[in-house]
Amino acid sequence: MTHITRRSFLKVAGGTAAVGAIGVPHIALGASKKVVVVGGGVGGATVAKYLRRADASIEVTLIEPNKHYYTCFMSNEVLGGERTMDSIKFDYSGLAKHGVKVVHDTVTGIDAAARKVTTAGGQTFGYDRCVVAPGIDFKWDAIGGYDEKAAEIMPHAWKAGPQTTILQKQLQDMKDGGTVIIAAPDNPFRCPPGPYERASQIAHYLKKHKPKSKVLILDAKDKFAKQGLFMAGWKKHYGDMIEWVGAAGGGKIESVDVASRSLQGAVEKYKGDVVNVIPPQKAGKIAHTAGLVNDKGWCPVNQGTFESTIHANIHVLGDASIAGEMPKSGYSANSQAKVCAAAVAALLNGMEAPVPAYVNTCYSLITPEHGISVAAVYQLVDGAITGVKGAGGLTPADASEEMLKREVAYAHSWFKNITADTFG
Ligand SMILES: Cc1cc2nc3c(=O)[nH]c(=O)nc-3n(C[C@H](O)[C@H](O)[C@H](O)COP(=O)(O)OP(=O)(O)OC[C@H]3O[C@@H](n4cnc5c(N)ncnc54)[C@H](O)[C@@H]3O)c2cc1C
């Protein structure tokens, strides 16, 4: 029985550009197609839902250990005192309504030859195609003394949830006049503007509650996303409260001492009252276990379908993948998931994957009335995801107060839309 029509296929490919050579579906009669999705974050949840929308005959099983997902996006606003943890908490009931089978377990192995996924709970799932979207893990050996135990005292808060709450509580408990240190990693890492939005939101909280305090950003690089806009916003709203030290100034952290809450840079030792260390990153652990990573710890893929270039029939998307010029963001993961769903549905039905198009916008909130954004549209050029010239852009440096305020409203409506699109 043919379950996918050209019309329904084009519907899912709607997020993509002109659909390429789609022939008459060629489907093995009665064959059931199975896709296992590993990870129920933005990328995994979106691909699971959009696969079912593309072809309701595909059996989609999503495996995710947690019953709730806390979005990293807008978690900086929790630190700023502008929203609650509950407002960034989502569950998987919406996916079940689309016919996605959600299993709460941790994937411990993917056998590419046998096309089988195994879990910590002892379950095994066979697949025709597997989509892996495990997000990031940390390079725990990159900063001397900084390990999972140290992260309980010097939180990274780079995976939202309990880590966000630890950092929030430390900010609340800190004395007025204290120093908050944020150690930012070198590229590539999850959410390039994230550490600087975090500095803004923490400064917003401190200005209101502990105005004699300071935020010091120690950076492993010499420039960062939306730098000019951030720095102008900091000066305007927070004066000297935020200080940034780049790599050339000794900002790269070599080691930490948890007991004294201090960090050793190339030149100086820094001591903070609250220390937020964001360590260097790599693809989520399961991508390593399954042999899907390169020597840098990220997953090379066919950037048109997100199929791994190492193991056939396994696709990797979101932060774990190498996706050309796209930044590692939630919006990127959501956009890649739609491209991947369209490709997987087509390939499982004996069709060619459609011509993809991708989009990303990253909003950053400097105050509740001052937002900035960067937006881009991408296409596939010679196999690499490449920005389309003239599409997208940056908040202008001379934007009016009204426009900056509007950016905040856009950010909040983007949050409502993307979470509904992913989990609804
Ligand atoms: C402070 C901060 C602010 C941010 N702000 C923005 C923003 O404004 N806009 C934006 O677009 N992006 C933002 N991001 C980035 C965004 O959160 C990530 O890019 C996005 O979550 C990536 O999606 P993903 O699906 O690849 O990974 P994740 O969302 O991390 O999902 C991975 C999932 O896989 C699961 N998993 C891992 N291993 C296994 C396994 N072995 N078995 C089963 N499941 C597994 C995890 O439990 C998790 O649920 C921000 C990030 C941070 C840290």
The ligand as an ORCA input file, in Angstrom:
! r2SCAN-3c Opt
* xyz 0 1
  C      22.459     29.179     27.186
  C      22.035     28.739     25.823
  C      21.203     29.561     25.078
  C      20.794     29.153     23.803
  N      19.985     29.989     23.085
  C      19.608     29.640     21.837
  C      18.762     30.500     21.082
  O      18.382     31.577     21.521
  N      18.399     30.083     19.837
  C      18.785     28.886     19.322
  O      18.392     28.579     18.194
  N      19.603     28.061     20.017
  C      20.016     28.393     21.255
  N      20.836     27.558     21.978
  C      21.368     26.323     21.335
  C      20.400     25.156     21.361
  O      19.929     24.897     22.653
  C      21.082     23.898     20.803
  O      21.757     24.223     19.638
  C      20.045     22.822     20.524
  O      19.503     22.366     21.742
  C      20.639     21.670     19.736
  O      19.665     20.686     19.526
  P      20.069     19.146     19.447
  O      18.798     18.419     19.148
  O      21.229     18.964     18.568
  O      20.573     18.784     20.914
  P      19.780     18.834     22.302
  O      18.678     19.815     22.244
  O      20.785     18.950     23.372
  O      19.106     17.400     22.406
  C      19.856     16.247     22.561
  C      18.977     15.198     23.234
  O      19.565     13.909     23.058
  C      19.416     13.180     24.240
  N      20.454     12.147     24.257
  C      21.792     12.312     24.338
  N      22.399     11.121     24.335
  C      21.438     10.179     24.228
  C      21.448      8.758     24.187
  N      22.581      8.073     24.285
  N      20.269      8.107     24.070
  C      19.102      8.800     23.975
  N      19.044     10.136     24.029
  C      20.193     10.819     24.154
  C      19.543     14.220     25.356
  O      18.953     13.784     26.557
  C      18.833     15.413     24.730
  O      17.467     15.466     25.076
  C      21.241     27.918     23.269
  C      22.078     27.104     24.022
  C      22.479     27.512     25.289
  C      23.369     26.607     26.084
*
